[in-house]
Amino acid sequence: EDPIAALLGAAASSAGRWVQQDLNVLHKGLEHGQERLSGRYASSRAPDAWGLLLGLGPLTRAELARALDVTARTASQIALALVEAKLVAPPAPERPLQPVMPRR
C-alpha cells in the first residue's frame, strides 16, 4: 500500500468526522434558537440573525445590519430580541453579539 495514499485517506477521514461534528453542533444550535424564539414576539429577522451568528461567530449590530440588509434600528431590535431570548449575552454598545449555546 502506498504510504501517501494511506495518509491522504486518513486525513480525509478525519476531516469528514470534524465536518460532521461541526454540522451536529450547528444543527443543535439552530434547534435551540427556534425553541427560544418560538412563541415570543421577536423581530422576524431574529432567526436569520441567529443563523448568521452560529455560522460566522460574533457580529456587531452594524455588521448584522449589513449582512441582513436592514436598518441600524432593525439590527438593534434584532439584537434585543436575541438578548431577551437568551441566545446572546447582553453586549456593550458596538461590541459583537456573542452567541450562547446551551450546556448539555
Salt bridges, closest charged atoms under 4 A:
GLU31 OE2 - HIS27 NE2 2.87
ASP48 OD2 - ARG45 NE 2.78
